[in-house]
């Protein structure tokens, strides 16, 4: 059976303080971000059932996973966070560009962090090839991420990623310009399940996901889910809105 996914946007990083901080490369969490992680840890509904934690290799995502789910990792010394580069953010702004692998390796070793970098390639932060900031390439890696997650043997997986990429990962564009470049608040949690049959015939990855009704209601959405056709219209509108906010996607 395909796993249930608990998708989370990272906690507040320094770049979230305003555009004047967007020139920071791979920024860390603010003190407020660390507080958000603590709050997420206490309110997470089913932490005891989590089998795996996967994050973007960007430091704000890694440290969100560690700060919010450290008790799970401490309870099982053999359990590490898996850093998955296809979960990185969508733009090529400095703040959305990750650290080089060699620097991450040093940081993780020196701090003895429970993070597995086995999937992180040398050029993962180069914003080229599969990581180009274009809608085609981003949709390709969102599809790859869904397929990777669907094939995992675990039953419940926490995924910590970024506000822009989470829209591509879920193919859900509702309220997509509520914040700068996203409709997801920092540390916002939404729960998704893989659907047995594809609703969109153009999406041939056989790994479509949809938000559970319980999750929608948790965030005040009591109406039915938007249809695939409506989502397609929202997609175009949201990319234009992001460009106007200074977060363009090619």
C-alpha positions as CSV (number, residue, x, y, z in Angstrom):
1,X,0.0,0.0,0.0
2,X,1.3,3.5,-0.9
3,X,2.3,5.6,2.1
4,X,0.4,8.5,3.6
5,X,2.3,11.8,3.2
6,X,2.5,14.6,5.8
7,X,3.7,17.6,3.8
8,X,5.2,20.5,5.7
9,X,6.7,23.8,4.6
10,X,9.9,24.6,6.5
11,X,9.9,27.0,9.4
12,X,10.8,30.7,9.1
13,X,14.2,31.3,7.6
14,X,16.0,34.6,7.5
15,X,15.0,35.1,3.9
16,X,11.3,35.1,5.0
17,X,11.9,38.4,6.8
18,X,11.7,40.3,3.5
19,X,13.2,40.7,0.0
20,X,16.2,42.5,1.5
21,X,17.3,39.1,2.8
22,X,16.8,37.2,-0.5
23,X,20.6,37.6,-1.3
24,X,21.5,35.1,1.5
25,X,22.6,31.7,0.3
26,X,20.9,28.8,2.0
27,X,19.7,30.8,5.0
28,X,19.2,29.2,8.4
29,X,16.1,29.3,10.7
30,X,15.4,32.4,12.7
31,X,14.6,32.2,16.4
32,X,10.9,32.5,15.4
33,X,11.4,29.6,13.0
34,X,12.8,27.4,15.8
35,X,9.8,28.4,18.0
36,X,7.5,27.3,15.1
37,X,9.3,23.9,15.0
38,X,8.7,23.4,18.7
39,X,5.0,24.3,18.2
40,X,4.7,21.9,15.3
41,X,6.3,19.1,17.3
42,X,3.7,19.5,20.1
43,X,0.7,19.8,17.9
44,X,1.6,17.1,15.3
45,X,-1.3,14.7,15.4
46,X,0.3,11.3,14.9
47,X,4.0,11.7,15.5
48,X,4.3,8.1,17.0
49,X,3.2,6.6,13.6
50,X,5.8,8.3,11.5
51,X,8.2,5.8,9.8
52,X,10.4,8.2,7.7
53,X,11.4,11.8,7.5
54,X,12.5,13.2,4.2
55,X,13.6,16.8,3.7
56,X,15.0,19.1,1.0
57,X,18.8,19.3,1.5
58,X,18.5,23.1,2.1
59,X,19.4,23.9,5.6
60,X,16.1,25.5,6.6
61,X,14.3,22.3,5.7
62,X,16.9,20.0,7.3
63,X,16.8,21.9,10.6
64,X,13.0,22.0,10.5
65,X,13.0,18.2,10.4
66,X,15.5,18.0,13.2
67,X,13.9,20.6,15.5
68,X,10.4,19.4,15.0
69,X,10.9,15.6,14.9
70,X,14.1,15.2,17.0
71,X,12.2,12.9,19.5
72,X,11.5,10.4,16.7
73,X,15.2,10.4,15.7
74,X,16.5,10.1,19.3
75,X,14.2,7.2,19.9
76,X,15.8,5.2,17.1
77,X,19.6,5.9,16.7
78,X,19.5,4.0,13.3
79,X,16.9,6.4,11.9
80,X,18.1,9.4,9.9
81,X,16.5,12.1,7.9
82,X,16.9,11.5,4.2
83,X,17.8,14.6,2.3
84,X,16.3,14.4,-1.2
85,X,17.6,17.1,-3.6
86,X,14.5,17.0,-5.9
87,X,12.6,18.6,-3.0
88,X,14.6,21.8,-3.2
89,X,12.9,25.2,-3.8
90,X,12.0,26.3,-7.3
91,X,13.8,29.6,-8.0
92,X,17.4,30.5,-8.6
93,X,17.4,33.3,-6.1
94,X,20.4,33.1,-3.7
95,X,18.1,32.3,-0.8
96,X,16.7,29.3,-2.8
97,X,20.1,28.0,-3.7
98,X,21.5,25.2,-1.5
99,X,24.9,24.8,0.0
100,X,27.5,22.8,-1.8
101,X,27.6,19.1,-0.9
102,X,31.1,19.3,0.6
103,X,30.0,22.1,3.0
104,X,26.9,20.1,4.0
105,X,29.0,17.1,4.8
106,X,31.3,19.1,7.0
107,X,28.4,20.7,8.9
108,X,26.6,17.4,9.4
109,X,29.8,15.7,10.6
110,X,30.9,18.5,12.9
111,X,27.4,18.8,14.5
112,X,26.7,15.0,14.4
113,X,23.4,15.6,12.7
114,X,21.1,12.6,12.0
115,X,21.0,13.3,8.2
116,X,21.6,10.9,5.3
117,X,23.1,12.8,2.3
118,X,23.4,9.7,0.1
119,X,21.0,11.0,-2.5
120,X,22.6,14.4,-2.8
121,X,24.7,14.9,-5.9
122,X,27.8,17.1,-6.2
123,X,25.9,19.5,-8.6
124,X,22.6,19.5,-6.8
125,X,22.7,23.2,-5.9
126,X,23.7,24.4,-9.4
127,X,20.2,25.2,-10.7
128,X,21.0,23.5,-14.0
129,X,19.8,20.3,-15.7
130,X,16.9,18.8,-13.8
131,X,17.1,21.6,-11.3
132,X,16.6,24.5,-13.8
133,X,14.0,27.0,-12.5
134,X,11.6,26.4,-15.4
135,X,8.0,25.1,-15.0
136,X,8.8,22.1,-17.2
137,X,11.8,20.9,-15.1
138,X,10.1,21.7,-11.8
139,X,7.1,19.6,-12.8
140,X,9.4,16.8,-13.9
141,X,11.1,16.6,-10.5
142,X,7.8,17.0,-8.7
143,X,6.6,13.9,-10.6
144,X,9.9,12.1,-9.8
145,X,9.5,12.9,-6.1
146,X,5.9,11.6,-6.0
147,X,7.0,8.3,-7.7
148,X,10.0,8.0,-5.3
149,X,7.7,8.5,-2.3
150,X,5.1,6.1,-3.6
151,X,7.6,3.3,-3.9
152,X,8.8,3.7,-0.3
153,X,7.9,0.7,2.0
154,X,7.0,3.0,5.0
155,X,3.4,3.6,5.9
156,X,3.6,7.3,7.0
157,X,6.2,9.8,5.7
158,X,6.9,13.3,6.8
159,X,8.2,15.5,3.9
160,X,9.7,18.9,4.6
161,X,10.0,21.1,1.6
162,X,9.4,24.6,0.4
163,X,6.5,26.9,-0.3
164,X,6.8,27.1,-4.0
165,X,7.8,23.5,-4.7
166,X,4.9,22.1,-2.5
167,X,2.4,23.5,-5.0
168,X,4.2,21.6,-7.8
169,X,4.5,18.4,-5.7
170,X,0.8,18.4,-4.8
171,X,-0.5,20.0,-8.1
172,X,-2.6,22.1,-5.8
173,X,-2.7,25.8,-6.5
174,X,-5.5,26.9,-4.3
175,X,-4.7,30.2,-2.5
176,X,-1.2,30.1,-4.1
177,X,-0.3,33.7,-3.7
178,X,-1.5,34.1,-0.1
179,X,2.2,34.6,0.9
180,X,5.2,35.5,-1.2
181,X,5.5,32.8,-3.8
182,X,3.2,30.3,-2.0
183,X,-0.1,29.6,-0.3
184,X,1.7,27.6,2.5
185,X,2.5,29.2,5.9
186,X,5.8,28.3,7.6
187,X,5.5,24.9,9.3
188,X,2.0,24.4,7.8
189,X,1.0,20.8,7.7
190,X,-1.2,19.2,5.1
191,X,-1.8,15.4,4.7
192,X,-2.1,13.7,1.3
193,X,-2.8,10.2,0.0
194,X,-2.0,8.6,-3.3
195,X,-5.2,8.1,-5.4
196,X,-5.8,4.7,-7.0
197,X,-6.7,6.2,-10.3
198,X,-5.4,9.3,-12.1
199,X,-8.0,12.0,-12.4
200,X,-5.9,13.9,-15.0
201,X,-5.1,11.9,-18.1
202,X,-2.2,14.2,-19.0
203,X,-0.5,13.3,-15.7
204,X,0.8,9.9,-16.6
205,X,3.1,9.3,-13.6
206,X,0.6,7.0,-11.9
207,X,1.5,8.7,-8.6
208,X,-1.2,11.4,-8.2
209,X,-1.9,12.6,-4.7
210,X,-4.8,14.5,-3.1
211,X,-5.3,16.1,0.2
212,X,-7.4,14.3,2.7
213,X,-10.7,15.9,3.7
214,X,-9.6,15.8,7.3
215,X,-6.5,17.8,6.4
216,X,-8.6,20.3,4.4
217,X,-11.0,20.8,7.3
218,X,-8.0,21.2,9.6
219,X,-7.2,24.4,7.7
220,X,-10.7,25.6,7.4
221,X,-11.7,24.2,4.0
222,X,-15.0,22.5,4.2
223,X,-16.0,22.6,0.5
224,X,-15.1,20.0,-2.1
225,X,-11.6,19.8,-3.6
226,X,-10.9,21.9,-6.7
227,X,-11.3,19.9,-9.9
228,X,-8.2,19.2,-12.1
229,X,-9.5,21.6,-14.7
230,X,-9.9,24.3,-12.1
231,X,-6.4,23.6,-10.8
232,X,-5.0,24.1,-14.4
233,X,-6.5,27.6,-14.5
234,X,-5.2,28.4,-11.0
235,X,-1.7,27.2,-12.1
236,X,-1.5,29.9,-14.8
237,X,-2.8,32.6,-12.5
238,X,-0.5,31.7,-9.7
239,X,2.7,31.7,-11.9
240,X,1.7,35.2,-13.0
241,X,1.1,36.3,-9.4
242,X,4.5,34.9,-8.3
243,X,6.2,36.9,-11.0
244,X,4.5,40.1,-9.8
245,X,5.7,39.3,-6.3
246,X,9.3,39.0,-7.6
247,X,9.4,35.2,-7.6
248,X,9.3,34.4,-11.3
249,X,9.3,30.8,-12.8
250,X,10.4,30.4,-16.4
